[in-house]
């Protein structure tokens, strides 16, 4: 099944430690059913400084977004700003995403 949430969509987290927070989708991994949301599920990675010929990388604690399972987020309806489910409609052979809440087209 194709992913119903795409990059640059605005979503709200409905489960986990970041429940209730909103953010923009940075990247989607459909094979793993996971996505990365800007500023949410922050993980800390302790990294040793490297000394390669191409670039020197400083060490320390690096914070970045971690993956969130796709079932733990809902898309934000563009019309009223509330969470919505997503339906699929076909028009002229094209697949369009539609908000179940207001019927607004998302694509």
Backbone atoms as SQL, in Angstrom:
CREATE TABLE atoms (id INTEGER PRIMARY KEY, chain TEXT, resi INTEGER, resn TEXT, atom TEXT, x REAL, y REAL, z REAL);
INSERT INTO atoms VALUES
  (1, 'A', 1, 'UNK', 'N', 0.848, -1.192, 0.000),
  (2, 'A', 1, 'UNK', 'CA', 0.000, 0.000, 0.000),
  (3, 'A', 1, 'UNK', 'C', 0.886, 1.244, 0.000),
  (4, 'A', 2, 'UNK', 'N', 0.649, 2.179, -0.898),
  (5, 'A', 2, 'UNK', 'CA', 1.453, 3.398, -0.930),
  (6, 'A', 2, 'UNK', 'C', 1.234, 4.237, 0.329),
  (7, 'A', 3, 'UNK', 'N', 2.264, 4.961, 0.719),
  (8, 'A', 3, 'UNK', 'CA', 2.172, 5.806, 1.924),
  (9, 'A', 3, 'UNK', 'C', 1.179, 6.940, 1.679),
  (10, 'A', 4, 'UNK', 'N', 0.359, 7.195, 2.660),
  (11, 'A', 4, 'UNK', 'CA', -0.619, 8.273, 2.532),
  (12, 'A', 4, 'UNK', 'C', -0.074, 9.588, 3.064),
  (13, 'A', 5, 'UNK', 'N', 1.033, 9.527, 3.773),
  (14, 'A', 5, 'UNK', 'CA', 1.679, 10.737, 4.270),
  (15, 'A', 5, 'UNK', 'C', 2.964, 10.924, 3.479),
  (16, 'A', 6, 'UNK', 'N', 3.190, 12.148, 3.028),
  (17, 'A', 6, 'UNK', 'CA', 4.333, 12.427, 2.171),
  (18, 'A', 6, 'UNK', 'C', 5.214, 13.504, 2.792),
  (19, 'A', 7, 'UNK', 'N', 6.386, 13.689, 2.205),
  (20, 'A', 7, 'UNK', 'CA', 7.314, 14.723, 2.648),
  (21, 'A', 7, 'UNK', 'C', 6.655, 16.100, 2.539),
  (22, 'A', 8, 'UNK', 'N', 6.925, 16.962, 3.490),
  (23, 'A', 8, 'UNK', 'CA', 6.409, 18.342, 3.601),
  (24, 'A', 8, 'UNK', 'C', 4.964, 18.416, 4.083),
  (25, 'A', 9, 'UNK', 'N', 4.323, 17.278, 4.421),
  (26, 'A', 9, 'UNK', 'CA', 2.998, 17.323, 5.043),
  (27, 'A', 9, 'UNK', 'C', 3.152, 17.742, 6.501),
  (28, 'A', 10, 'UNK', 'N', 2.123, 18.379, 7.042),
  (29, 'A', 10, 'UNK', 'CA', 2.140, 18.705, 8.466),
  (30, 'A', 10, 'UNK', 'C', 1.354, 17.633, 9.207),
  (31, 'A', 11, 'UNK', 'N', 1.960, 17.098, 10.274),
  (32, 'A', 11, 'UNK', 'CA', 1.345, 16.010, 11.021),
  (33, 'A', 11, 'UNK', 'C', 1.334, 16.329, 12.507),
  (34, 'A', 12, 'UNK', 'N', 0.482, 15.598, 13.235),
  (35, 'A', 12, 'UNK', 'CA', 0.441, 15.667, 14.694),
  (36, 'A', 12, 'UNK', 'C', 0.709, 14.260, 15.209),
  (37, 'A', 13, 'UNK', 'N', 1.494, 14.172, 16.281),
  (38, 'A', 13, 'UNK', 'CA', 1.833, 12.878, 16.857),
  (39, 'A', 13, 'UNK', 'C', 0.715, 12.470, 17.809),
  (40, 'A', 14, 'UNK', 'N', 0.190, 11.240, 17.645),
  (41, 'A', 14, 'UNK', 'CA', -0.932, 10.785, 18.469),
  (42, 'A', 14, 'UNK', 'C', -0.523, 9.706, 19.476),
  (43, 'A', 15, 'UNK', 'N', 0.760, 9.332, 19.475),
  (44, 'A', 15, 'UNK', 'CA', 1.208, 8.328, 20.433),
  (45, 'A', 15, 'UNK', 'C', 2.689, 8.441, 20.681),
  (46, 'A', 16, 'UNK', 'N', 3.129, 8.080, 21.892),
  (47, 'A', 16, 'UNK', 'CA', 4.544, 8.118, 22.225),
  (48, 'A', 16, 'UNK', 'C', 4.907, 9.322, 23.061),
  (49, 'A', 17, 'UNK', 'N', 6.199, 9.535, 23.247),
  (50, 'A', 17, 'UNK', 'CA', 6.664, 10.585, 24.155),
  (51, 'A', 17, 'UNK', 'C', 6.388, 11.994, 23.644),
  (52, 'A', 18, 'UNK', 'N', 6.188, 12.153, 22.340),
  (53, 'A', 18, 'UNK', 'CA', 5.924, 13.476, 21.757),
  (54, 'A', 18, 'UNK', 'C', 4.452, 13.677, 21.418),
  (55, 'A', 19, 'UNK', 'N', 3.546, 12.950, 22.093),
  (56, 'A', 19, 'UNK', 'CA', 2.119, 13.032, 21.798),
  (57, 'A', 19, 'UNK', 'C', 1.625, 14.470, 21.897),
  (58, 'A', 20, 'UNK', 'N', 0.849, 14.890, 20.883),
  (59, 'A', 20, 'UNK', 'CA', 0.267, 16.225, 20.876),
  (60, 'A', 20, 'UNK', 'C', 1.096, 17.259, 20.138),
  (61, 'A', 21, 'UNK', 'N', 2.326, 16.949, 19.801),
  (62, 'A', 21, 'UNK', 'CA', 3.184, 17.912, 19.117),
  (63, 'A', 21, 'UNK', 'C', 2.976, 17.821, 17.611),
  (64, 'A', 22, 'UNK', 'N', 3.209, 18.965, 16.948),
  (65, 'A', 22, 'UNK', 'CA', 3.052, 19.044, 15.501),
  (66, 'A', 22, 'UNK', 'C', 4.387, 19.312, 14.849),
  (67, 'A', 23, 'UNK', 'N', 4.489, 18.936, 13.581),
  (68, 'A', 23, 'UNK', 'CA', 5.710, 19.215, 12.849),
  (69, 'A', 23, 'UNK', 'C', 5.568, 18.862, 11.389),
  (70, 'A', 24, 'UNK', 'N', 6.596, 19.231, 10.622),
  (71, 'A', 24, 'UNK', 'CA', 6.621, 18.979, 9.188),
  (72, 'A', 24, 'UNK', 'C', 7.413, 17.704, 8.921),
  (73, 'A', 25, 'UNK', 'N', 6.910, 16.870, 8.025),
  (74, 'A', 25, 'UNK', 'CA', 7.574, 15.617, 7.689),
  (75, 'A', 25, 'UNK', 'C', 8.818, 15.921, 6.848),
  (76, 'A', 26, 'UNK', 'N', 9.972, 15.460, 7.327),
  (77, 'A', 26, 'UNK', 'CA', 11.223, 15.675, 6.608),
  (78, 'A', 26, 'UNK', 'C', 11.482, 14.576, 5.594),
  (79, 'A', 27, 'UNK', 'N', 11.167, 13.328, 5.986),
  (80, 'A', 27, 'UNK', 'CA', 11.490, 12.189, 5.136),
  (81, 'A', 27, 'UNK', 'C', 10.601, 11.020, 5.506),
  (82, 'A', 28, 'UNK', 'N', 10.248, 10.202, 4.525),
  (83, 'A', 28, 'UNK', 'CA', 9.390, 9.037, 4.739),
  (84, 'A', 28, 'UNK', 'C', 10.127, 7.792, 4.259),
  (85, 'A', 29, 'UNK', 'N', 10.061, 6.732, 5.062),
  (86, 'A', 29, 'UNK', 'CA', 10.629, 5.438, 4.676),
  (87, 'A', 29, 'UNK', 'C', 9.480, 4.437, 4.585),
  (88, 'A', 30, 'UNK', 'N', 8.849, 4.306, 3.411),
  (89, 'A', 30, 'UNK', 'CA', 7.650, 3.485, 3.284),
  (90, 'A', 30, 'UNK', 'C', 7.885, 1.995, 3.533),
  (91, 'A', 31, 'UNK', 'N', 9.076, 1.492, 3.216),
  (92, 'A', 31, 'UNK', 'CA', 9.330, 0.067, 3.423),
  (93, 'A', 31, 'UNK', 'C', 9.379, -0.289, 4.900),
  (94, 'A', 32, 'UNK', 'N', 9.796, 0.661, 5.732),
  (95, 'A', 32, 'UNK', 'CA', 9.865, 0.430, 7.177),
  (96, 'A', 32, 'UNK', 'C', 8.660, 1.010, 7.916),
  (97, 'A', 33, 'UNK', 'N', 7.740, 1.669, 7.196),
  (98, 'A', 33, 'UNK', 'CA', 6.575, 2.335, 7.784),
  (99, 'A', 33, 'UNK', 'C', 6.976, 3.374, 8.821),
  (100, 'A', 34, 'UNK', 'N', 8.004, 4.122, 8.533),
  (101, 'A', 34, 'UNK', 'CA', 8.483, 5.132, 9.477),
  (102, 'A', 34, 'UNK', 'C', 8.689, 6.458, 8.763),
  (103, 'A', 35, 'UNK', 'N', 8.641, 7.537, 9.546),
  (104, 'A', 35, 'UNK', 'CA', 8.899, 8.857, 9.006),
  (105, 'A', 35, 'UNK', 'C', 9.641, 9.703, 10.022),
  (106, 'A', 36, 'UNK', 'N', 10.251, 10.774, 9.541),
  (107, 'A', 36, 'UNK', 'CA', 11.013, 11.687, 10.383),
  (108, 'A', 36, 'UNK', 'C', 10.297, 13.024, 10.377),
  (109, 'A', 37, 'UNK', 'N', 10.013, 13.558, 11.586),
  (110, 'A', 37, 'UNK', 'CA', 9.283, 14.814, 11.717),
  (111, 'A', 37, 'UNK', 'C', 10.231, 15.850, 12.309),
  (112, 'A', 38, 'UNK', 'N', 10.207, 17.054, 11.734),
  (113, 'A', 38, 'UNK', 'CA', 11.101, 18.128, 12.130),
  (114, 'A', 38, 'UNK', 'C', 10.940, 18.476, 13.616),
  (115, 'A', 39, 'UNK', 'N', 12.021, 18.343, 14.374),
  (116, 'A', 39, 'UNK', 'CA', 12.026, 18.730, 15.784),
  (117, 'A', 39, 'UNK', 'C', 11.384, 17.744, 16.740),
  (118, 'A', 40, 'UNK', 'N', 10.972, 16.567, 16.269),
  (119, 'A', 40, 'UNK', 'CA', 10.310, 15.601, 17.146),
  (120, 'A', 40, 'UNK', 'C', 11.112, 14.313, 17.234),
  (121, 'A', 41, 'UNK', 'N', 10.925, 13.578, 18.336),
  (122, 'A', 41, 'UNK', 'CA', 11.621, 12.321, 18.626),
  (123, 'A', 41, 'UNK', 'C', 13.126, 12.521, 18.506),
  (124, 'A', 42, 'UNK', 'N', 13.637, 13.526, 19.221),
  (125, 'A', 42, 'UNK', 'CA', 15.055, 13.867, 19.165),
  (126, 'A', 42, 'UNK', 'C', 15.873, 12.782, 19.857),
  (127, 'A', 43, 'UNK', 'N', 16.894, 12.302, 19.143),
  (128, 'A', 43, 'UNK', 'CA', 17.806, 11.325, 19.726),
  (129, 'A', 43, 'UNK', 'C', 19.191, 11.956, 19.810),
  (130, 'A', 44, 'UNK', 'N', 19.964, 11.530, 20.821),
  (131, 'A', 44, 'UNK', 'CA', 21.315, 12.055, 21.007),
  (132, 'A', 44, 'UNK', 'C', 22.315, 10.984, 20.608),
  (133, 'A', 45, 'UNK', 'N', 23.237, 11.387, 19.782),
  (134, 'A', 45, 'UNK', 'CA', 24.270, 10.452, 19.321),
  (135, 'A', 45, 'UNK', 'C', 25.619, 10.994, 19.770),
  (136, 'A', 46, 'UNK', 'N', 26.356, 10.198, 20.535),
  (137, 'A', 46, 'UNK', 'CA', 27.680, 10.595, 21.003),
  (138, 'A', 46, 'UNK', 'C', 28.680, 10.211, 19.924),
  (139, 'A', 47, 'UNK', 'N', 29.367, 11.204, 19.386),
  (140, 'A', 47, 'UNK', 'CA', 30.231, 10.956, 18.245),
  (141, 'A', 47, 'UNK', 'C', 31.663, 11.384, 18.553),
  (142, 'A', 48, 'UNK', 'N', 32.585, 10.524, 18.171),
  (143, 'A', 48, 'UNK', 'CA', 34.006, 10.783, 18.362),
  (144, 'A', 48, 'UNK', 'C', 34.488, 11.657, 17.202),
  (145, 'A', 49, 'UNK', 'N', 35.393, 12.600, 17.449),
  (146, 'A', 49, 'UNK', 'CA', 35.910, 13.414, 16.340),
  (147, 'A', 49, 'UNK', 'C', 36.706, 12.561, 15.354),
  (148, 'A', 50, 'UNK', 'N', 36.541, 12.832, 14.064),
  (149, 'A', 50, 'UNK', 'CA', 37.267, 12.084, 13.038),
  (150, 'A', 50, 'UNK', 'C', 38.293, 12.994, 12.380),
  (151, 'A', 51, 'UNK', 'N', 39.325, 12.368, 11.823),
  (152, 'A', 51, 'UNK', 'CA', 40.385, 13.137, 11.185),
  (153, 'A', 51, 'UNK', 'C', 40.687, 12.519, 9.827),
  (154, 'A', 52, 'UNK', 'N', 39.751, 12.671, 8.898),
  (155, 'A', 52, 'UNK', 'CA', 39.948, 12.123, 7.559),
  (156, 'A', 52, 'UNK', 'C', 40.541, 13.193, 6.648),
  (157, 'A', 53, 'UNK', 'N', 40.990, 12.770, 5.488),
  (158, 'A', 53, 'UNK', 'CA', 41.623, 13.712, 4.559),
  (159, 'A', 53, 'UNK', 'C', 40.608, 14.668, 3.936),
  (160, 'A', 54, 'UNK', 'N', 39.363, 14.213, 3.787),
  (161, 'A', 54, 'UNK', 'CA', 38.343, 15.057, 3.130),
  (162, 'A', 54, 'UNK', 'C', 37.805, 16.141, 4.064),
  (163, 'A', 55, 'UNK', 'N', 37.354, 15.725, 5.241),
  (164, 'A', 55, 'UNK', 'CA', 36.739, 16.710, 6.132),
  (165, 'A', 55, 'UNK', 'C', 37.007, 16.330, 7.579),
  (166, 'A', 56, 'UNK', 'N', 37.174, 17.332, 8.387),
  (167, 'A', 56, 'UNK', 'CA', 37.319, 17.070, 9.813),
  (168, 'A', 56, 'UNK', 'C', 35.961, 17.254, 10.463),
  (169, 'A', 57, 'UNK', 'N', 35.570, 16.261, 11.236),
  (170, 'A', 57, 'UNK', 'CA', 34.270, 16.321, 11.886),
  (171, 'A', 57, 'UNK', 'C', 34.491, 16.452, 13.379),
  (172, 'A', 58, 'UNK', 'N', 33.840, 17.421, 13.968),
  (173, 'A', 58, 'UNK', 'CA', 33.988, 17.614, 15.404),
  (174, 'A', 58, 'UNK', 'C', 33.170, 16.576, 16.149),
  (175, 'A', 59, 'UNK', 'N', 33.620, 16.240, 17.316),
  (176, 'A', 59, 'UNK', 'CA', 32.921, 15.249, 18.123),
  (177, 'A', 59, 'UNK', 'C', 31.950, 15.915, 19.068),
  (178, 'A', 60, 'UNK', 'N', 31.370, 15.120, 19.943),
  (179, 'A', 60, 'UNK', 'CA', 30.430, 15.636, 20.934),
  (180, 'A', 60, 'UNK', 'C', 29.091, 14.950, 20.803),
  (181, 'A', 61, 'UNK', 'N', 28.097, 15.561, 21.429),
  (182, 'A', 61, 'UNK', 'CA', 26.755, 14.998, 21.410),
  (183, 'A', 61, 'UNK', 'C', 25.973, 15.669, 20.287),
  (184, 'A', 62, 'UNK', 'N', 25.538, 14.873, 19.327),
  (185, 'A', 62, 'UNK', 'CA', 24.796, 15.395, 18.173),
  (186, 'A', 62, 'UNK', 'C', 23.328, 15.022, 18.342),
  (187, 'A', 63, 'UNK', 'N', 22.453, 16.011, 18.245),
  (188, 'A', 63, 'UNK', 'CA', 21.015, 15.772, 18.369),
  (189, 'A', 63, 'UNK', 'C', 20.394, 15.800, 16.981),
  (190, 'A', 64, 'UNK', 'N', 19.541, 14.813, 16.712),
  (191, 'A', 64, 'UNK', 'CA', 18.830, 14.781, 15.433),
  (192, 'A', 64, 'UNK', 'C', 17.508, 14.056, 15.614),
  (193, 'A', 65, 'UNK', 'N', 16.672, 14.132, 14.564),
  (194, 'A', 65, 'UNK', 'CA', 15.356, 13.516, 14.622),
  (195, 'A', 65, 'UNK', 'C', 15.478, 12.010, 14.468),
  (196, 'A', 66, 'UNK', 'N', 14.683, 11.292, 15.239),
  (197, 'A', 66, 'UNK', 'CA', 14.620, 9.846, 15.115),
  (198, 'A', 66, 'UNK', 'C', 13.352, 9.445, 14.377),
  (199, 'A', 67, 'UNK', 'N', 13.256, 8.175, 13.965),
  (200, 'A', 67, 'UNK', 'CA', 12.087, 7.726, 13.221),
  (201, 'A', 67, 'UNK', 'C', 10.865, 7.551, 14.113),
  (202, 'A', 68, 'UNK', 'N', 9.694, 7.832, 13.565),
  (203, 'A', 68, 'UNK', 'CA', 8.406, 7.627, 14.248),
  (204, 'A', 68, 'UNK', 'C', 7.590, 6.693, 13.364),
  (205, 'A', 69, 'UNK', 'N', 6.923, 5.729, 13.967),
  (206, 'A', 69, 'UNK', 'CA', 6.101, 4.817, 13.176),
  (207, 'A', 69, 'UNK', 'C', 4.927, 5.587, 12.587),
  (208, 'A', 70, 'UNK', 'N', 4.572, 5.242, 11.364),
  (209, 'A', 70, 'UNK', 'CA', 3.541, 5.979, 10.626),
  (210, 'A', 70, 'UNK', 'C', 2.167, 5.896, 11.306),
  (211, 'A', 71, 'UNK', 'N', 1.956, 4.847, 12.116),
  (212, 'A', 71, 'UNK', 'CA', 0.666, 4.709, 12.799),
  (213, 'A', 71, 'UNK', 'C', 0.548, 5.670, 13.979),
  (214, 'A', 72, 'UNK', 'N', 1.640, 6.288, 14.393),
  (215, 'A', 72, 'UNK', 'CA', 1.624, 7.201, 15.535),
  (216, 'A', 72, 'UNK', 'C', 1.461, 8.662, 15.137),
  (217, 'A', 73, 'UNK', 'N', 1.169, 8.936, 13.879),
  (218, 'A', 73, 'UNK', 'CA', 0.942, 10.313, 13.432),
  (219, 'A', 73, 'UNK', 'C', -0.349, 10.387, 12.629),
  (220, 'A', 74, 'UNK', 'N', -0.951, 11.580, 12.624),
  (221, 'A', 74, 'UNK', 'CA', -2.121, 11.857, 11.785),
  (222, 'A', 74, 'UNK', 'C', -1.863, 13.140, 11.022),
  (223, 'A', 75, 'UNK', 'N', -2.356, 13.189, 9.817),
  (224, 'A', 75, 'UNK', 'CA', -2.192, 14.370, 8.978),
  (225, 'A', 75, 'UNK', 'C', -3.077, 15.501, 9.498),
  (226, 'A', 76, 'UNK', 'N', -2.587, 16.733, 9.382),
  (227, 'A', 76, 'UNK', 'CA', -3.360, 17.913, 9.782),
  (228, 'A', 76, 'UNK', 'C', -4.187, 18.373, 8.591),
  (229, 'A', 77, 'UNK', 'N', -5.490, 18.561, 8.816),
  (230, 'A', 77, 'UNK', 'CA', -6.373, 19.054, 7.754),
  (231, 'A', 77, 'UNK', 'C', -6.011, 20.503, 7.440),
  (232, 'A', 78, 'UNK', 'N', -5.757, 20.851, 6.172),
  (233, 'A', 78, 'UNK', 'CA', -5.350, 22.217, 5.839),
  (234, 'A', 78, 'UNK', 'C', -6.441, 23.264, 6.080),
  (235, 'A', 79, 'UNK', 'N', -7.706, 22.862, 6.104),
  (236, 'A', 79, 'UNK', 'CA', -8.784, 23.840, 6.277),
  (237, 'A', 79, 'UNK', 'C', -9.017, 24.234, 7.724),
  (238, 'A', 80, 'UNK', 'N', -9.070, 23.239, 8.652),
  (239, 'A', 80, 'UNK', 'CA', -9.381, 23.606, 10.031),
  (240, 'A', 80, 'UNK', 'C', -8.267, 23.306, 11.034),
  (241, 'A', 81, 'UNK', 'N', -7.131, 22.764, 10.567),
  (242, 'A', 81, 'UNK', 'CA', -5.988, 22.560, 11.447),
  (243, 'A', 81, 'UNK', 'C', -6.137, 21.446, 12.456),
  (244, 'A', 82, 'UNK', 'N', -7.073, 20.527, 12.224),
  (245, 'A', 82, 'UNK', 'CA', -7.287, 19.415, 13.143),
  (246, 'A', 82, 'UNK', 'C', -6.860, 18.111, 12.474),
  (247, 'A', 83, 'UNK', 'N', -6.581, 17.065, 13.274),
  (248, 'A', 83, 'UNK', 'CA', -6.157, 15.797, 12.677),
  (249, 'A', 83, 'UNK', 'C', -7.247, 15.161, 11.836),
  (250, 'A', 84, 'UNK', 'N', -6.854, 14.509, 10.756),
  (251, 'A', 84, 'UNK', 'CA', -7.820, 13.884, 9.864),
  (252, 'A', 84, 'UNK', 'C', -7.270, 12.582, 9.309),
  (253, 'A', 85, 'UNK', 'N', -8.178, 11.713, 8.904),
  (254, 'A', 85, 'UNK', 'CA', -7.791, 10.528, 8.159),
  (255, 'A', 85, 'UNK', 'C', -7.734, 10.897, 6.685),
  (256, 'A', 86, 'UNK', 'N', -7.141, 10.019, 5.892),
  (257, 'A', 86, 'UNK', 'CA', -6.920, 10.333, 4.484),
  (258, 'A', 86, 'UNK', 'C', -7.634, 9.319, 3.617),
  (259, 'A', 87, 'UNK', 'N', -8.381, 9.810, 2.639),
  (260, 'A', 87, 'UNK', 'CA', -9.035, 8.947, 1.668),
  (261, 'A', 87, 'UNK', 'C', -8.384, 9.128, 0.311),
  (262, 'A', 88, 'UNK', 'N', -8.672, 8.215, -0.598),
  (263, 'A', 88, 'UNK', 'CA', -8.106, 8.266, -1.943),
  (264, 'A', 88, 'UNK', 'C', -9.238, 8.399, -2.951),
  (265, 'A', 89, 'UNK', 'N', -9.095, 9.357, -3.870),
  (266, 'A', 89, 'UNK', 'CA', -10.027, 9.509, -4.979),
  (267, 'A', 89, 'UNK', 'C', -9.230, 9.488, -6.276),
  (268, 'A', 90, 'UNK', 'N', -9.881, 9.073, -7.331),
  (269, 'A', 90, 'UNK', 'CA', -9.232, 9.041, -8.640),
  (270, 'A', 90, 'UNK', 'C', -9.946, 10.005, -9.574),
  (271, 'A', 91, 'UNK', 'N', -9.154, 10.835, -10.257),
  (272, 'A', 91, 'UNK', 'CA', -9.715, 11.771, -11.220),
  (273, 'A', 91, 'UNK', 'C', -8.816, 11.781, -12.444),
  (274, 'A', 92, 'UNK', 'N', -9.381, 11.475, -13.602),
  (275, 'A', 92, 'UNK', 'CA', -8.635, 11.392, -14.861),
  (276, 'A', 92, 'UNK', 'C', -7.439, 10.443, -14.744),
  (277, 'A', 93, 'UNK', 'N', -7.615, 9.361, -14.008),
  (278, 'A', 93, 'UNK', 'CA', -6.562, 8.372, -13.852),
  (279, 'A', 93, 'UNK', 'C', -5.487, 8.737, -12.842),
  (280, 'A', 94, 'UNK', 'N', -5.648, 9.890, -12.177),
  (281, 'A', 94, 'UNK', 'CA', -4.669, 10.311, -11.179),
  (282, 'A', 94, 'UNK', 'C', -5.199, 10.011, -9.781),
  (283, 'A', 95, 'UNK', 'N', -4.301, 9.608, -8.920),
  (284, 'A', 95, 'UNK', 'CA', -4.641, 9.275, -7.534),
  (285, 'A', 95, 'UNK', 'C', -4.489, 10.537, -6.692),
  (286, 'A', 96, 'UNK', 'N', -5.572, 10.933, -6.013),
  (287, 'A', 96, 'UNK', 'CA', -5.563, 12.148, -5.202),
  (288, 'A', 96, 'UNK', 'C', -5.863, 11.809, -3.750),
  (289, 'A', 97, 'UNK', 'N', -5.156, 12.473, -2.848),
  (290, 'A', 97, 'UNK', 'CA', -5.443, 12.303, -1.422),
  (291, 'A', 97, 'UNK', 'C', -6.510, 13.311, -1.005),
  (292, 'A', 98, 'UNK', 'N', -7.459, 12.857, -0.191),
  (293, 'A', 98, 'UNK', 'CA', -8.580, 13.700, 0.220),
  (294, 'A', 98, 'UNK', 'C', -8.754, 13.583, 1.731),
  (295, 'A', 99, 'UNK', 'N', -9.026, 14.716, 2.384),
  (296, 'A', 99, 'UNK', 'CA', -9.276, 14.726, 3.822),
  (297, 'A', 99, 'UNK', 'C', -10.649, 14.137, 4.104),
  (298, 'A', 100, 'UNK', 'N', -10.705, 13.187, 5.040),
  (299, 'A', 100, 'UNK', 'CA', -11.994, 12.602, 5.409),
  (300, 'A', 100, 'UNK', 'C', -12.811, 13.572, 6.254),
  (301, 'A', 101, 'UNK', 'N', -12.144, 14.501, 6.922),
  (302, 'A', 101, 'UNK', 'CA', -12.818, 15.436, 7.826),
  (303, 'A', 101, 'UNK', 'C', -13.619, 16.490, 7.067),
  (304, 'A', 102, 'UNK', 'N', -12.963, 17.142, 6.086),
  (305, 'A', 102, 'UNK', 'CA', -13.623, 18.235, 5.373),
  (306, 'A', 102, 'UNK', 'C', -13.805, 17.966, 3.885),
  (307, 'A', 103, 'UNK', 'N', -13.188, 16.930, 3.369),
  (308, 'A', 103, 'UNK', 'CA', -13.282, 16.629, 1.942),
  (309, 'A', 103, 'UNK', 'C', -12.326, 17.425, 1.086),
  (310, 'A', 104, 'UNK', 'N', -11.415, 18.182, 1.730),
  (311, 'A', 104, 'UNK', 'CA', -10.463, 19.013, 0.988),
  (312, 'A', 104, 'UNK', 'C', -9.407, 18.140, 0.326),
  (313, 'A', 105, 'UNK', 'N', -8.995, 18.538, -0.873),
  (314, 'A', 105, 'UNK', 'CA', -7.926, 17.797, -1.560),
  (315, 'A', 105, 'UNK', 'C', -6.578, 18.221, -0.996),
  (316, 'A', 106, 'UNK', 'N', -5.693, 17.254, -0.845),
  (317, 'A', 106, 'UNK', 'CA', -4.385, 17.520, -0.257),
  (318, 'A', 106, 'UNK', 'C', -3.284, 17.628, -1.294),
  (319, 'A', 107, 'UNK', 'N', -3.534, 17.149, -2.518),
  (320, 'A', 107, 'UNK', 'CA', -2.492, 17.191, -3.562),
  (321, 'A', 107, 'UNK', 'C', -2.755, 18.317, -4.545);
